[in-house]
Every structure is written in structure tokens, then in C-alpha cells.
Amino acid sequence: MLPGTSTSATALDSATRDRTRVLLLFSLSGRLRPRDSALVDRYDFGRFASHLMSSQDVLPVPVLDEQIAPRRLRLPHGDHGLGLASLRILVVTTPRGDATLVVDCAFAGETTAGDLAAWLATTCFDRERIELDDRPLLQTLTGQLGGRPLTLGQNVHQLVFPGGRLQRELLSADEARKAILLNEIVYRGRMPWNPATPHDASFAPHLRNHGVTLSALGRGVSVQAGWAPHVENGLMLVAIGMISALAVLQRTRLAAFATMKANEQALTDSPTEIRSLISRLSAGVNELQLDLAFGVEAYVDSLLIPEMVMEAFQSALRDALGIRDSLENSARMVERLTSVISARSAVLDAELAERDERRDRTVSGLVAAATLIALPPTLLLAFFGVNGTNVDEHRSILDLRAYAPAYALAWLPFVVLVLIGYVLLRRISTRSGSLLPAPDDDTAPVPPPRSPSGSRRP
């Protein structure tokens, strides 16, 4: 059990928390190789553990897990009066190597919505300036991860589990007061509350109130009050999958544009270089398809933890992040890239086939011309080589007046053959007509339109 919580012996999904707990989830650029470890062994997942054990090959795994003394963590603008009672830092990575930084902390004293909102804003908007041991947080962690360079990505989600007086106030306050508190926390104090429009769907956070528990979330912050520790840990795992999937989608979108540019800007006439380009583009598209399948689709449904509590949170967070639409758009982009690469490969094959055909025709023509040119001299040499009465050894073979009939008999048939072939080729090349047969009718029949009910109009 986490510090600052209490629950009954029946392990209900609801519980009372004494201290506010916050989980900071930061996507990381760069990839880390997964290790032989399981997140289910590091946290208590209660009744959800059986689902996670059966799906552990798909789940993110920790590559770094350390309990840190709270005084070692420093924020750029101070702690806003919120001292930490415990601090745990994890780096988890998916089987595809997509990493997420998890900062798990609990506050020592009571927390107010305003101070908590300021603390959340600092850890989100100034996250690059968070320090551990007087050094940038990721710089310290990089040394512990074997020197692999990592940088903070664009995606952040902060899970807030209120405790103490803040939890009681959220669960028992009237709707107006509750809306003010949630608005301040979910929007990190950046969106002022307007009492005149308390139910404006464009600004109000997604809210579920079950009486003893409360769930409210926006794109960057989730407030979950009244849940037991194992439910909190399950929500953390769902959020990690969502943040990782969103980071993969953004990387896939950028990689798709890079592939498109590489295809457009490639300037080469060598078939070998073109084939190499197509192979590289195809390999890149295959990686994009694997990322979409095993880096996004694997985490956007409820198959990993098929429980109502997890499904409700996952569905709401997926909608808030817009993952479903982004996934569909990215998948279409990758499909069209695949079509373009396939079309380019087909064009290359057609060009190579046409080039080979032209080469074969040229070689055949040269062979035929050489044969045609060689035959008359061969006949003439055979004529002059015989001991015939028509051959005078005292005359030159170039004496056309004496040997004109022999030259005429040797060359005239081949000249006639060349002329006949030229005329036939001209007739073939200038013959008019389409290569495809014309349709039997001038216009194809068009069926009459149908009415909305499905019956034909009169």
C-alpha cells in the first residue's frame, strides 16, 4: 500500500487518501531496449494483476526504478509551498522501445487547489529545467541508463490523486464549488472560471462522479479522487499507454512526411539507385506500419485491462487526446505512401522492360543489318574465287564494266528486299485506329436514381 492511504480488508476499489499523490508522465524521444522486467512486479495492481500477467509481453516495462530522496528534486520556481514526502522515478519502455518518464510523488502536508495548480504548471511548462542533484533531470538519468541520449518529448500528462482535505472537499462540495476546484487543477490555473457558463462543454473538463469517487480529466491533467491504490496504479498504466501511443503517432506523422519528401526529391536515372531508393522507402513504410500496429493500436482499446473503471478512463483520455482520429489519419497516410511506392516500383519495372525491349530491337536490327551487308560481298567473293570462264585473272574485281552483271545479281535482290521491308514498316506505323476496341454502344445505359427508401422512382 502506498503511504498516505487507507482501505478496508475487502480491497474495495474506493479508499480514503491522507496525502495527495501526483504522477507526472513525460514522453521521451529516442528508444530504449526493453529489459527482462515487469511493471506488475513493481506496483500493486490488485484484482487487475491477472489481466496484466496475461498481457505482460505487450505492456511497458521499467528500465529504471529508483526511490529518490525528495530533497534531491528541485523545481525552477520553487515548490510553491508543497513539500514532498516521497519520490519515485521510473523510466518505462514499450516492446517497440518507446520510452516514458514517470515521476511518482506524494506531498507531505495538505494541498490546496491553487498551490497544486501552480506546481503542475511548473512541472509541465518548465519541465526541461527540473533538476535532480543540481543537474538537469534527464542528464542525471541518462548516466544511469548507460549513456543513451534522451530528451523530453512534447507529450505530458499529470495524474492527480487528491488526499486529505482536498479529497474531502472535492467529494462533498456542491457542484459549483467542485467545478471551480476541478477547473483550476485540470487547467493548471491557466483557465479562469466563469460562473456564468458552468456547463460550457468546450471548456469544462470531462467529469464522472460516482458518489464516493470522482474522475475529471483534460488533455494534460486528470483528477482521480477516492480510488484505492491498485485502481490508481491501473489508471497510471492506462495513461502511460496513451502518452506513449500519442508520441508514436507524432513520430509516425513526421516520418511519413520525411518519406514523402525523400520520394519527391530523389534525383537519379540509375535503375540500381532507384531500386535502392524504393527498398529504403519500403523498409521505412514497414516500420511505420509496425509502429501504428504495436505502438498505438495495442494501447488504445480495453483489451489489456477489460474492467469498467479502466475502460471509462481510457475512453475519455483517448477522446481528450484525439488519438482515434489521429490514428485513422496516420494510417491513411501510410497506406497512400505504400501505394505511391508501389506505383513507383511498377513504373520502374515498366521503364526497364521498355528499355530491354528497345535494346533487343536494336541488337536484332544490328545483327540483321550486318547479315544483310555481309551476304552480297560473300557471294561476290565466291564468284571471283571459282575458276569460271567469266573470271579473267588479269582484270581487277573492281572493274565494274567487266563484272557489272555479277554485281547486279549480287546486290539487286537485297536492295529490293530492303525497299519492300521499308514500305511494309511504314504502312504498319502509319495505320490509323485505336489499340482498344470501341464499345458497341455510344453511351452506356445509366440506371434510374433510387429514392431514399430504396425503391425506384417512376
ZIDA-V493368 format. One record per pair of residues at least 24 apart in sequence whose ideal C-beta (glycine too) atoms are under 10 Angstrom apart, sorted by the first residue. I is the first residue (numbers start at 1). J is the second residue. Records with the same first field share a line. If there is no record, write none. Layout:
I->J  J
//
This chain:
1->44  228  229  230
2->43  44  86  88  104  106  161  228  229  230  232  233
3->85  86  106  229
4->85  86  106  107  108  161  163  164  229
5->106  161  163  227  228  229  232
6->228  229
7->46  227  228  229  230
8->228
11->44  46  47  228  229  230
12->46  212  227  228  231
13->46  47  48  210  212  213  226  227  228  230  231  234  307  308  309
14->210  211  212  213  225  226  227  228  231
15->161  212  213  226  227  228  229  230  231  232
16->163  164  167  168  171  212  226  228
17->106  161  162  163  164  166  167  225  226  227  228  229  232
18->106  110  163  164  167
19->84  85  86  105  106  107  108  109  110  111  161  162  163  164  167
20->82  85  105  106  107  108  109  110  111  112  116  119  160  161  162  163  164  165  166  167  225
21->85  86  104  105  106  107  159  160  161  162  163  224  229  232  236
22->82  84  103  104  105  106  107  111  116  119  120  123  158  159  160  161  162  221
23->88  90  102  103  104  105  157  158  159  160  161  222  224  232  233  235  236  239  240
24->89  101  102  103  104  105  120  123  124  127  130  156  157  158  159
25->90  92  100  101  102  103  104  155  156  157  158  159  220  222  236  239  240  242  243  244
26->91  99  100  101  102  103  123  124  127  130  137  138  152  153  154  155  156  157  158  243  247
27->98  99  100  101  152  153  154  155  156  157  240  243  244  245  246  247  248  250  251
28->91  92  93  98  99  100  101  138  141  148  150  151  152  153  155  244  247
29->98  99  149  150  151  152  153  154  247  250  251
30->93  97  98  99  142  145  148  149  150  151  153
31->93  94  96  97  98  99  148  150  251
32->61  63  64  91  92  93  94  97  98  99  100  145  146  148  150
33->63  93  95  97  146  148
34->59  60  61  62  63  92  93  94  95  96  97  99
35->61  62  63  64  93
36->61
37->61  62  63  64  65  92
38->62
39->65  90  92  102  233  236  237  240
40->233  237
41->65
42->88  90  92  233
43->88  90  104  229  230  232  233  234  236  237
44->228  229  230  232  233  234
45->229  230  231  232  233  234  236  237  305
46->228  229  230  231  233  234
47->228  230  231  234  307
48->230  231  233  234  237  304  305  306  307  309  310
49->230  233  234
51->234  303  304  305  306  307  310
52->233  234  237  304  305
54->304
55->298  303  304  305
56->304
57->95
58->94  95  241  294  298  299  303  304
59->92  94  95  237  240  241  298  299  304  305
60->90  91  92  93  94  95  96  98  99  100  102  237  240  241  244  299
61->92  93  94  95
62->90  91  92  93  102
63->90  91  92  93  97  99  144  145  146  148
64->89  90  91  92  93  99  101  102  141  144  145
65->89  90  91  92  102  104
66->90  91  141  144
67->104
68->103  104  105  132  133  140
69->133
70->105  106  107  108
72->131  132  133  134  140
73->103  105  123  130  131  132  133  137
74->129  130  131  132  133  134  135  137
75->119  122  123  126  127  129  130  131
76->122  123  125  126  127  128  129  130  131
77->118  119  121  122  123  126  129
78->118  119  122
79->107  115  118  119  122
80->111  112  114  115  116  117  118  119  120  121  122
81->107  109  111  112  114  115  118  119
82->107  108  109  110  111  112  115  116  118  119
83->107  108  109
84->108
85->109
87->132
89->132  137  140  141  144
90->236  240
91->138  141  142  144  145  148  150
92->237  240  244
93->145  244
94->240  241  244  245  247  248  294  295  298  299
95->294  295  298
96->244  248  287  290  291  293  294  295  296  298
97->295
98->153  243  244  245  247  248  251  291  294  295  296
99->145  148  150  153  244  247
100->153  155  157  239  240  241  243  244  247
101->127  137  138  141  150  152  153  156  243
102->159  236  239  240  243
103->127  130  132  137  158
104->159  232  233  236
106->161  163
107->163  164  166
109->164
110->163  164  165  166
111->160  162  163  164  165  166  167  185
112->165  166  169  181  184  185
113->160  162  166  169  170  180  181  182  183  184  185  189  223
114->181  184  185  189
115->166  189
116->158  160  162  166  181  184  185  188  189  221  223
117->160  181  183  184  185  186  187  188  189  190  191  221
118->184  188  189
119->158  160  188  189
120->156  158  160  184  185  186  187  188  189  190  220  221
121->158  187  188  189  190  220  221
122->188
123->156  158  188
124->156  157  158  188  190  220  221
125->156  188  190
127->152  156
128->152
153->243  244  246  247  250  251
154->246  247  250
155->219  220  242  243  244  245  246  247  249  250  321
156->219  220  221  243
157->217  218  219  220  221  222  236  239  240  242  243  246  317  320  321
158->185  186  188  218  220  221  222  223  239
159->217  221  222  223  224  232  235  236  238  239  240  313
160->185  186  216  217  221  222  223  224  225
161->222  223  224  225  226  227  229  231  232  235  236
162->214  223  224  225  226
163->225
166->223  225
167->214  225  226
168->225  226
169->225
170->209  214  216  223  225  226
171->209  210  211  212  213  214  225  226
175->199  207  209
178->207  209  214  216
179->204  205  207  216
181->216  223
182->207  214  216  217  218  221  223  225
183->216  218
185->216  218  221  222  223
186->216  217  218  219  220  221  222  223
187->218  219  220  221
188->218  220  221
190->220
191->218
205->316  320
206->312  313  315  316  317  319  320
207->316
208->309  312  313  316
210->309  312
213->309
215->309  312  313  316
216->316
217->313  316  317  319  320  321
218->316  317  320
219->246  317  319  320  321  322
220->320  321
222->313  316  317  320
224->309  313
227->309  313
231->307  309  310  313
234->304  305  307  309  310  313  314
235->305  309  310  313  314  317
237->299  304  305  310
238->299  302  304  305  309  310  311  313  314  317  318
239->313  314  317  321
240->299
241->295  296  298  299  300  304  305  314  317  318
242->296  299  300  313  314  317  318  320  321  323
243->299  317  321
244->295  296  298  299
245->291  292  295  296  297  298  299  300  318  321  323  326  327
246->296  299  300  317  318  321  322  323  326  327
247->295  296
248->288  291  292  294  295  296  297  299  323  327  330
249->291  292  295  296  300  321  322  323  326  327  329  330  331
250->326  330
251->288  291  295
252->287  288  289  290  291  292  295  296  326  327  330  331  333  334
253->288  326  329  330  333  334
255->284  285  287  288  291  330  334  337
256->284  285  288  330  333  334  336  337
257->333  337
258->284
259->284  285  287  288  333  334  337  340  341
260->333  336  337  340
263->337  340  341  344
264->340
266->344
271->348  349  351  352  355
274->344  345  347  348  351  352
275->345  348  349  352
277->341  344  348
278->341  342  344  345  348
279->341  345
280->341
281->337  338  340  341  344  345
282->337  338  341  342  345
284->334  337  341
285->334  335  337  338  340  341  342
286->334  338
288->330  331  333  334  337  338
289->331  334  335  337  338
291->330  334
292->327  330  331  333  334
293->331
296->323  326  327  330  331
297->323  327  331
299->323
300->324  327
368->421
369->418
372->414  415  417  418  421
373->414
375->410  411  413  414
376->407  409  410  411  412  413  414  415
377->410  411
378->410
379->406  407  409  410  411  413  414
380->406  407  409  410  411
381->410
382->410
383->407  409  410
//
